[in-house]
Amino acid sequence: MAEPVWVEQASGIVSWRAQSAEEFLLALRRSNTFWWEGDQIPWVFRGHRDESWELLPSAWRAGDQIIANSRLEAARRFERVNPQQRLHWAFGNHVTGQAFFGKDGADLGKRLTIESTAELLPVYDFLLTCDRLGLAAPISQLPPDPALSPNWLIGGSDPLVGDDFFRFSDIPHYISLAQHHGLPTRLLDWTHDPIKAAFFAAGEHLELQSPTDIAVWAIHRPRAMSVNGKPVVFPKLYDGGVEDGNNYEEICPAIEIVRTPMRENFFLAAQSGQFTSIRGSGLDFMHRGGSRPSLEMFVSESGIKEIVLRKMILDRSQVAELATMLAREEITRSQLMPTHDNVAADVKRLWRVRG
């Protein structure tokens, strides 16, 4: 197939609208040369059942009830502990001086600790329960026991460091497993297989017409890793604790490509999956006055000249046909999330449309 004619939407982002389900599926063939560079395919893919949806992870979306309730608990803990906070950065055991984030910096630091703790509390409940029941989970050490550490916070005294989950060796493994079992996290799922991404956009509309246009996004991983947000400069901290006026280190929020082992996460293996998030997201949180960006916003604001994101759109009238084509190729929910319940759901769905 000839490469689609991409239309620029913003810095680093292009889009294309297919004219039919067949054209859409042809463009998503992994064998197409426009997905390849040499002997490597740098793109990974993500399907959206509504093309208007942002590339925003579930834990950062407004209105998630799990995160809202967890945030209330984290806020109660913060009020009980009332930790003294420093807005510094750390490199291993070395700690910088404090950065300045305006008159609201102290309040934003408190909010950041509450937000990042709220993301981990449901995940840690999930892991502790799995461990108690003897279910496999990638736990190198057990999370804090709520009975023994009822006021545990991440980043209580250092909110910027605590929020940067990807500085820790274990947290990415924890949240990736929780993500694939339906808990809200800061991860966005992607797949190496674009046809699987098409299923997640269209797979539930085998019987009914889709109420919305759908989309498959693609992200160029090497280029994404060069996308940076607004930098923060941290001053040097002398051994005696006295800061000088010279800039010590410039740190930028950046897109993180998150890869975790698949041996204890068979959904991840079945879906050929990996994730994206934002490293140093607490710095971005402070710059934005307490909000989190979508991935496309983060890319477009960087001003990058190369194409990082491609968006492929299909009209709602073509979605049922696409779902049928995918089912014929055995791209089904039970193939991507192999459980007895999903096999039964696929069988019931097929028999409902026969006749």
N, C-alpha and C positions, 0 to 999 in steps of 0.2 A: 504494500500500500504506500502511496505517496504521503509524505509528511503533511499533516493538517496545516492550514494557514492560521497561524497563531496571531491573536490580536492583543496588543499590549494593554494591560489594565492598570498597572502601576509599576514603579521601579522593581524589577526582578520578578514580575508576575505577568503571565500571558494566559489567554483562554481561547477555547474553540468550541463551537456548537455543532454537534453531529446532526445530519439530516434524517437519519434512520437508526434503528437499533442495530442493524447489520453493520452500518458504517462505524457506529460507536464501538462495537465489539471488535471489528477489524483493526481499528486504531489502537486498541488495547492489547493486541497480540504482543507478547513479550519478544517475539522474533523480529518485530519491525526494527529496521536499522536506526530509526531516529531515537530509539531508547538506548542505543549502545554507543560506547566509546572504546574503540579497540576491541579487546576481548572481555570487557567488563560492562555491566549495566549499572550506572550510578544512580538510577531513579528507583524510588519505592513509591507505593500507591496507597490511596485511602478513599473509600467510597462514602458519599453522603446521600441520604434519602431525600434531602431537601437542598437544592443547590445554593440556597441563601444562607445555609448554616456557615458560621465562621469556623476556622481551624482553632478552636478553643477547647482545651481539655476539660473534662467533666468537673474536676474540683474547682475550676476557675469560672464556671458558668454561674450566672445569677439564678437563684431559686432552687438550687439543689438542697433538698431537705436534710439529707444526711450531713452535709457539710455545715448547714445552718445550725443544726442541733449540736454538732461537735464544736462549732465555734463558740456557742454559749458555754459549754463545759470548759473550753480552753480559757475563756475570759474569766470564769469563776476562779480557775486555778491561778491565773495571773494576779488577780486581786488578792488572793490569799498569800501568795509568795511575795509579790511586789518587788521583783528583782531590780537591782541597779544595772542599767544597760550601758554598753559602750558600742558605738557605731564604728567598729574597726574591721580590719580584714586579717586573715591569718594565712601563712604559708608554712604548713607543717607546724612546727613549734614556735615559729617566729610570728609575732603579732605587730601590726602597724599601729600608728596613731589613729585618731578618729577623723572621719570625714564629716563635713558639714552639709546638712540637707535642708537648711532654712529653719525658720522659726517653728515649723511643725515637725522637725526631725524626731524629737523625743516621742511624740504621740504616734508617729508612723512606725517607729521602732517597736513600740508596744503592740500596735496592730499587726505588725509583721510576725512577731512571735506567736500571737493568737492564731493568725491565719495558717502558719506552717504547722503549728501543733495540731490544729483542727484537721489538717489533711492526714496526719499520721495516726490519730487516735482510733478511727475505725479500722485502719489497716492493721494496727497492732492488736486490736481485739480479734480480728480475723486470724492472724498468725497464732496468737495464743490459743485460740479455740482449736485450730487445726492441730497444733502440737499436743494439746490435751487429749484429742481424739485419735492421735496416732496417724494423722494424715500427713503425707509428704509435703514439706514446705522448705524453701531455701533459707533456713535460719542458721546463721553462723553463731549467733548468741540470742537468747530469748529477749524479747522487748521488755520494758519495765512492767512489773506486776502491779496492776491497779490497787491491789490491797496493800502492797508494801510502799508504793510510790504514788499516792493519790494526787499529788500536786506536780507530777512530772511535766516539764515543758521542754521543747527543743528550742535552743537559742534564747533561753531565759535571760542570760546576761549578755549574750552576743547575737542579736537577732539576724544580722547579715550573714554570719557564718552558719547559724542554725538553719536558715532557709535554703542554703545552697546544698540540697540533698545529694548532689553528684560529687561532692567532696568526700562522701562517706562510701565505704566499699560495700556495705550491706543494704542500704536503703533502696537503691535502684532494683535489686532483686526482689525485695519485699513488695514494692509498689507495682512492679510488673505482673507478679502473680495475682495480686488483688485486683488490678485493672482487668485481667482476663476473666475474673469471676464477678464482675459487675460493680465493684466498689469505685467511687469517684477518686481519681488521682490527677496529678499534673502531667501525666503522660498522654500523648496522642499515638494511637495505633497506626502502623503502616505495614504493608505487606510487599514482599518482593514480587508477588504475582499480581499483575494488573487485572486479570480475570477474576481473581478472588475479591479484589476491591470493587469490581463491578457488581458482584453478588451482594456485598454489603450495602450498595446503593439501591439495588433493584430486587433483591431476592425475596422480599416479603410481598411482592405484588403479582404473584403468579395468578391469583384469582381475580383481583380487583384492579381497576385503573388507579395509577398513582395520583394522589392529590397535588403533587408538586413535580416540577422538573428535578432531575437528579444530577449528581456530578461525581466524577472521580478526579481527585487531586493527585498530582505527582510532585515529588520534591527531589531535587538533585542534591544528594547528600554531601559530596565534597564542596560544592559551592555554598551550601547551607552553613557549613562549618566556618566559612569566612564572613558570615553576617554578624555584625556586632551592633549592640545598642549604645546608648550614650555612656561615655566613660565616667568613672569616678576616680579621683586622685586622692590617695591616702598618704599623709605625711609620715616621715620616719619617726620611730619611737626609740629614743636612746635607752641604754640599759638602766639609767637612773630614773627613767620614767618621764623625762622632759622632752616634749616634742619640739623640733626645730621648724622653721618656716619653709623648708625646701620640700618639693614634691618627691615622694619616695616611689610610689608605684601607681600606674594607671591601670585600672581593672575595668573591663567591659563586659556587660551581659552578652551572652552569645548563644546561638542555637546548639543544643547538645543532641548528638545522635546516640541513643541509648540502646545498647545490645546486652542482653542478659542470657545466661545459659538456658537451653530448652529442655534439659533432661528431666526437670521436675515441673514442667509447664507444658503439657502436651497440646493444649489449645494454641499456644504460641508456635509450637512446631507445625501443627496442622495448618496454620494460617501463614506460614513462612514470615513470621512477624518480627518487627522491631519497633522502636519508638522514637519520638522527638520530644524535647522539652527545652527549657531555657536555663542554661547554667548562669549562676549569679543573678537569679531572678529577683532576689531581694533588692539589689541595686536598682533594677528597673522599677520595682514596686515603689521605692522611695522617690525616684524621679517623677513618677506619674501621680504622686499624691495618694497612693494606696489602691491603685487599680492594676489589673493584669491585662496584657495585650494578647490579641489573637496572633497566630503565627504569621498570617498574611500582613497584619499591621506592622509587626516587628520587622518583616522583610522589607516592606515598602518604605518604612521610615529610615531604613539604613541607607537608602540611595544606591544600593548595589546595581551595577550596570549589567551583569550577567543574569541570565534567566535561572531563577531558583525554583519557582513554582509554576506548574502548568495546571490549568483547570479545564476539564472536558465535560461538557454539559449535554444532557439528552432531554428532549421534550417529554412531558408527562404522558403524552399520547402514545409514546413508543416504549414505555417502561415495561408493560405487561409482555410485549413481544421479546424484549431483552431477557426478562425473567424466564420465559419459556426456553429460549435459546440456551441459557445457562443451565437450566435443569436437564436439558438434553445432553449437555456435556458433563453431567454429574458434578456440577459445581453447586452444592447444596449446603444447608446449615449443618447437617449431620457429617458431611465431609470435613467441614472447617471446625466444628465443635463436636467431636464424636462422643455422644452420650446416647443412652437408650432413649431418653426423652426426645432428643432432637431427631433421631431416626424415626420414632413414632410420629412426630410432628410432620416430617417430610412425607411419610407415607399417607397420612391423613390429608395433607394438602394436595397431593397428586390425585387421590381418589375423589376429592371434592370437585375437581375440574374435569373428571372423566364422565362420559355419558354419551 
